[in-house]
């Protein structure tokens, strides 16, 4: 039976494909306060603004490609049972060829019904007021906004608790609830942290690679494939 690798990824891996990270240095998202474009309150206050914000994100996503880090993770599947748990809403892991990807914060190329959370559909064009679900309700971005539950958090924690190896890539692991996932790791799990500014406390079985994903991830993958 293949050993299990769980990969936790954040904005850093996507940034290297040229995808702008949502939040800039002053905490604004593309010049907007986060609550204006990523909260139920913002949606109620200005639906047009929220729709346009995500239309721009979706348009940008379709212009970029998976990078060497995304591709290297696919190679791991030749020897390991690999599951990716990402905080990113882009589809770069899937486009690179990864088989098992769990999106904690939703997916940019999906939309859902405002009255039925399980009514989700693929969507790559602009989403506008008047685009309705099968039930006749307005569609919204399939994104977990601030103040909303993260429904996949428990399944993600279960994956981490079963992992033989854990890779943490391009995320500070400082933002909760996702940051709490590492607490579910088994004491004997081997952890590899890849980030140019690693902000993790030293612990047993932890290796830190203070570099970008596109250089660090292939190194870790080569190492695991050689074991």
C-alpha positions as a Python dict, from the first residue, in 0.01 Angstrom:
ca = {
    (1, 'X'): (0, 0, 0),
    (2, 'X'): (133, 343, -94),
    (3, 'X'): (233, 581, 183),
    (4, 'X'): (21, 896, 211),
    (5, 'X'): (151, 1245, 132),
    (6, 'X'): (-70, 1542, 224),
    (7, 'X'): (26, 1875, 68),
    (8, 'X'): (-97, 2202, 221),
    (9, 'X'): (-68, 2492, -25),
    (10, 'X'): (-129, 2866, -4),
    (11, 'X'): (-101, 3181, -212),
    (12, 'X'): (277, 3155, -253),
    (13, 'X'): (263, 2864, -498),
    (14, 'X'): (10, 3042, -722),
    (15, 'X'): (196, 3375, -708),
    (16, 'X'): (485, 3210, -892),
    (17, 'X'): (255, 3145, -1187),
    (18, 'X'): (194, 3519, -1202),
    (19, 'X'): (-137, 3505, -1019),
    (20, 'X'): (-178, 3810, -800),
    (21, 'X'): (-236, 3722, -437),
    (22, 'X'): (-568, 3868, -325),
    (23, 'X'): (-430, 4064, -37),
    (24, 'X'): (-161, 4329, -77),
    (25, 'X'): (71, 4478, 185),
    (26, 'X'): (-187, 4711, 341),
    (27, 'X'): (-448, 4438, 376),
    (28, 'X'): (-663, 4560, 87),
    (29, 'X'): (-780, 4320, -181),
    (30, 'X'): (-721, 4485, -519),
    (31, 'X'): (-784, 4820, -350),
    (32, 'X'): (-1100, 4704, -174),
    (33, 'X'): (-1157, 4641, 192),
    (34, 'X'): (-1188, 4264, 230),
    (35, 'X'): (-1538, 4291, 373),
    (36, 'X'): (-1658, 4472, 60),
    (37, 'X'): (-1576, 4183, -173),
    (38, 'X'): (-1546, 3871, 41),
    (39, 'X'): (-1827, 3868, 297),
    (40, 'X'): (-2202, 3804, 299),
    (41, 'X'): (-2245, 4167, 410),
    (42, 'X'): (-2050, 4291, 107),
    (43, 'X'): (-2268, 4076, -120),
    (44, 'X'): (-2583, 4225, 29),
    (45, 'X'): (-2447, 4580, 3),
    (46, 'X'): (-2309, 4573, -352),
    (47, 'X'): (-2365, 4256, -551),
    (48, 'X'): (-2232, 4415, -873),
    (49, 'X'): (-1897, 4500, -712),
    (50, 'X'): (-1854, 4148, -574),
    (51, 'X'): (-1940, 3985, -907),
    (52, 'X'): (-1698, 4210, -1096),
    (53, 'X'): (-1420, 4145, -844),
    (54, 'X'): (-1442, 3769, -901),
    (55, 'X'): (-1491, 3810, -1276),
    (56, 'X'): (-1153, 3987, -1284),
    (57, 'X'): (-992, 3711, -1073),
    (58, 'X'): (-1137, 3443, -1303),
    (59, 'X'): (-1017, 3626, -1615),
    (60, 'X'): (-666, 3652, -1475),
    (61, 'X'): (-662, 3283, -1377),
    (62, 'X'): (-735, 3178, -1736),
    (63, 'X'): (-426, 3371, -1850),
    (64, 'X'): (-170, 3188, -1631),
    (65, 'X'): (-28, 2835, -1628),
    (66, 'X'): (75, 2584, -1360),
    (67, 'X'): (441, 2619, -1262),
    (68, 'X'): (723, 2375, -1181),
    (69, 'X'): (601, 2332, -824),
    (70, 'X'): (251, 2230, -936),
    (71, 'X'): (401, 1989, -1190),
    (72, 'X'): (646, 1834, -943),
    (73, 'X'): (361, 1744, -707),
    (74, 'X'): (203, 1540, -987),
    (75, 'X'): (525, 1334, -1012),
    (76, 'X'): (484, 1231, -648),
    (77, 'X'): (174, 1030, -745),
    (78, 'X'): (396, 769, -914),
    (79, 'X'): (507, 646, -571),
    (80, 'X'): (269, 793, -311),
    (81, 'X'): (-99, 840, -237),
    (82, 'X'): (-104, 1220, -271),
    (83, 'X'): (-379, 1452, -148),
    (84, 'X'): (-357, 1829, -190),
    (85, 'X'): (-541, 2054, 54),
    (86, 'X'): (-524, 2408, -78),
    (87, 'X'): (-631, 2747, 55),
    (88, 'X'): (-619, 2871, -305),
    (89, 'X'): (-933, 2915, -513),
    (90, 'X'): (-754, 2871, -848),
    (91, 'X'): (-747, 2546, -1047),
    (92, 'X'): (-372, 2530, -1115),
    (93, 'X'): (-323, 2202, -925),
    (94, 'X'): (-592, 2036, -1135),
    (95, 'X'): (-457, 2181, -1458),
    (96, 'X'): (-110, 2048, -1372),
    (97, 'X'): (-262, 1701, -1337),
    (98, 'X'): (-301, 1637, -964),
    (99, 'X'): (-568, 1374, -898),
    (100, 'X'): (-693, 1462, -547),
    (101, 'X'): (-738, 1832, -469),
    (102, 'X'): (-948, 1970, -182),
    (103, 'X'): (-1026, 2344, -190),
    (104, 'X'): (-1080, 2477, 163),
    (105, 'X'): (-1190, 2822, 52),
    (106, 'X'): (-1393, 2735, -258),
    (107, 'X'): (-1321, 2748, -630),
    (108, 'X'): (-1304, 3043, -866),
    (109, 'X'): (-1424, 2843, -1167),
    (110, 'X'): (-1741, 2728, -992),
    (111, 'X'): (-2057, 2910, -890),
    (112, 'X'): (-2344, 2810, -666),
    (113, 'X'): (-2707, 2888, -596),
    (114, 'X'): (-2770, 3152, -329),
    (115, 'X'): (-3050, 2937, -182),
    (116, 'X'): (-2905, 2587, -215),
    (117, 'X'): (-2537, 2543, -128),
    (118, 'X'): (-2524, 2197, -288),
    (119, 'X'): (-2628, 2335, -629),
    (120, 'X'): (-2278, 2401, -765),
    (121, 'X'): (-2177, 2425, -1130),
    (122, 'X'): (-1861, 2485, -1334),
    (123, 'X'): (-1824, 2841, -1460),
    (124, 'X'): (-1545, 3008, -1657),
    (125, 'X'): (-1719, 3312, -1808),
    (126, 'X'): (-1830, 3632, -1637),
    (127, 'X'): (-2101, 3594, -1372),
    (128, 'X'): (-2359, 3873, -1376),
    (129, 'X'): (-2680, 3970, -1201),
    (130, 'X'): (-2956, 3768, -1364),
    (131, 'X'): (-2753, 3447, -1400),
    (132, 'X'): (-2982, 3201, -1220),
    (133, 'X'): (-2955, 2852, -1078),
    (134, 'X'): (-3186, 2572, -1189),
    (135, 'X'): (-3409, 2668, -897),
    (136, 'X'): (-3438, 3023, -1030),
    (137, 'X'): (-3216, 3195, -774),
    (138, 'X'): (-2919, 3426, -836),
    (139, 'X'): (-2584, 3246, -865),
    (140, 'X'): (-2288, 3359, -653),
    (141, 'X'): (-1916, 3280, -655),
    (142, 'X'): (-1843, 2938, -501),
    (143, 'X'): (-1606, 3098, -250),
    (144, 'X'): (-1598, 3069, 129),
    (145, 'X'): (-1631, 3428, 243),
    (146, 'X'): (-1525, 3575, 577),
    (147, 'X'): (-1781, 3484, 841),
    (148, 'X'): (-1889, 3168, 658),
    (149, 'X'): (-1821, 2811, 766),
    (150, 'X'): (-1534, 2617, 606),
    (151, 'X'): (-1721, 2292, 532),
    (152, 'X'): (-1415, 2091, 424),
    (153, 'X'): (-1212, 2163, 736),
    (154, 'X'): (-1296, 1833, 908),
    (155, 'X'): (-1221, 1612, 606),
    (156, 'X'): (-893, 1804, 562),
    (157, 'X'): (-798, 1744, 926),
    (158, 'X'): (-873, 1374, 881),
    (159, 'X'): (-637, 1361, 581),
    (160, 'X'): (-356, 1533, 774),
    (161, 'X'): (-400, 1289, 1064),
    (162, 'X'): (-335, 995, 828),
    (163, 'X'): (-30, 1142, 652),
    (164, 'X'): (315, 982, 652),
    (165, 'X'): (460, 1295, 489),
    (166, 'X'): (327, 1653, 497),
    (167, 'X'): (442, 1927, 259),
    (168, 'X'): (355, 2287, 346),
    (169, 'X'): (406, 2517, 48),
    (170, 'X'): (365, 2891, 4),
    (171, 'X'): (159, 2955, 314),
    (172, 'X'): (249, 3117, 644),
    (173, 'X'): (26, 2872, 832),
    (174, 'X'): (-69, 3172, 1047),
    (175, 'X'): (-427, 3223, 927),
    (176, 'X'): (-694, 3019, 1102),
    (177, 'X'): (-877, 2792, 1065),
    (178, 'X'): (-640, 2645, 802),
    (179, 'X'): (-335, 2704, 1025),
    (180, 'X'): (-475, 2460, 1281),
    (181, 'X'): (-451, 2168, 1037),
    (182, 'X'): (-87, 2099, 1122),
    (183, 'X'): (-194, 2021, 1479),
    (184, 'X'): (-358, 1702, 1347),
    (185, 'X'): (-28, 1560, 1219),
    (186, 'X'): (96, 1238, 1377),
    (187, 'X'): (413, 1290, 1587),
    (188, 'X'): (608, 1060, 1352),
    (189, 'X'): (490, 1232, 1031),
    (190, 'X'): (775, 1385, 830),
    (191, 'X'): (703, 1755, 759),
    (192, 'X'): (866, 1962, 484),
    (193, 'X'): (801, 2338, 495),
    (194, 'X'): (878, 2530, 174),
    (195, 'X'): (844, 2908, 189),
    (196, 'X'): (1085, 3197, 124),
    (197, 'X'): (999, 3342, 466),
    (198, 'X'): (928, 3038, 681),
    (199, 'X'): (741, 3137, 997),
    (200, 'X'): (709, 2803, 1167),
    (201, 'X'): (845, 2695, 1502),
    (202, 'X'): (1108, 2420, 1498),
    (203, 'X'): (968, 2079, 1584),
    (204, 'X'): (1064, 1715, 1558),
    (205, 'X'): (1063, 1568, 1205),
    (206, 'X'): (1044, 1915, 1044),
    (207, 'X'): (1266, 2023, 755),
    (208, 'X'): (1256, 2387, 642),
    (209, 'X'): (1337, 2502, 288),
    (210, 'X'): (1363, 2881, 289),
    (211, 'X'): (1303, 2924, -82),
    (212, 'X'): (1036, 2970, -347),
    (213, 'X'): (801, 2688, -438),
    (214, 'X'): (938, 2647, -792),
    (215, 'X'): (1285, 2560, -661),
    (216, 'X'): (1201, 2405, -324),
    (217, 'X'): (918, 2171, -422),
    (218, 'X'): (1112, 1984, -696),
    (219, 'X'): (1393, 1929, -441),
    (220, 'X'): (1155, 1779, -186),
    (221, 'X'): (980, 1567, -449),
    (222, 'X'): (1315, 1431, -577),
    (223, 'X'): (1410, 1347, -219),
    (224, 'X'): (1082, 1164, -146),
    (225, 'X'): (1094, 972, -474),
    (226, 'X'): (1446, 853, -392),
    (227, 'X'): (1353, 710, -51),
}
